């Protein structure tokens, strides 16, 4: 490229930003970033300044010529960007707390990206991400959108169906967390592990796992039956799988599968933990408060280890690895959210899937797996239907479609309960759901 590389990060005041900055520092030799624009909204101004100044200290310590810009002007940040990363939360953690507390009153699991919580986070997020894509068309039409905002699968689905940009990749740190966890389980370096991933975001399966190119799936499945080894992410406590179940399934599950295969246990655990220490959002609020106090320290110039407790472990590895591979046309294999294009036989070609891909300068090329195992196929299709109808509801503001989406989600016991949950959550989130309280629009699906 003749000009320097410019990245715009939407939600730059996030506590995750130091992870991203660390990744750019580590990979500067192969990705010579020149401008990093951190952008946020007025309510996030204080956090943006704290995180932004910390990012500047990290880069200064590394001795790299990267200019960090802090702004509340999204258009200024997007102008001529090469990559746009999104990591924002509409309504903040207080909105997430509502997503977690309200459903439990009706005997339904409250969780950030699954069931009612996933639906309402999508309803709040999708209109904003689509505004960003329109601005990208105008201001940086050749840029890649790398979305880390949850629910990443539903958001990617919406961008693929309802925007005019096709340079979009959804990203999650769960697959790389699974790789790291299995490397630790086997006491080997992460570089020696490879997993064939296929499914959806937060519902991805490891169809096989290799150590130095040799399948070790049987050994890994046996070890994962131990409750101590059942989870790879900080925000989901493992309960442990029944060995008979994992052996028969014959595939690696991701931690979020526990919400579907262990619904009762996870609901009970959620209720118990929320009484003891608050919802996950409330726990994270306390963690973030401590993190931002650390970030304020003018002597701090490296990422603090406490950030891993936030749940963002390996974010920098996943995000910057992907960006670097696109930029350098590396053609390595990484699990990302992208258009299916026939890779999974039982999912529509135009839908978003999470799957191992060859990463090229033209974007991810999904590796065809044929069909998913019959034991996994139905649940994946059901969640894909939920994602599609949820995205349609988010774009149109169709209340009935929102009720339908939640009803077909396997975590919801009935249409009556779905409607009750929808009604209370609509009112609770009214400020961030204008599309449901104004004249409706029609879209082409």
Secondary structure, 3 states (H helix, E strand, C coil): CCCCEEEEEECCCCCCHHHHHHHHHHCCCCCCEEEEEEECCHHHHHHHHHHHHHHHHHHHHHCCCCEEEEECCHHHHHCCCCEEEECCCCCHHHHHHHHHHHHHCCCCCCCCCCHHHHHHHHHHHHHHHHHHHHHHHHHCCCCEEEECCCCHHHHHHHHHHHCCCCCEEECCCHHHHHHHHHHHHHCCCHHHEEEEEEEECCEEEEEEEEECCEECHHHHHHHHCCHHHCCCCCCCCCCCCCHHHHHHHCCECCHHHHHHHCHHHHHHHHHHHHHHHCCHHHHHHHHHHHHHHHHHCCCCCCCCHHHHHHCCCCHHHHHHHHHHHHHHCCCEEEEEEEECCCCECCCCCCCEEEEEEEEECCEEEECCCECCCHHHHHHHHHHHHHHHHHHHHHHHCCHHHHHHHHHHCCCCCCHHHHHHHHHHHHHHCHHHCHHHCCCCCCCCC
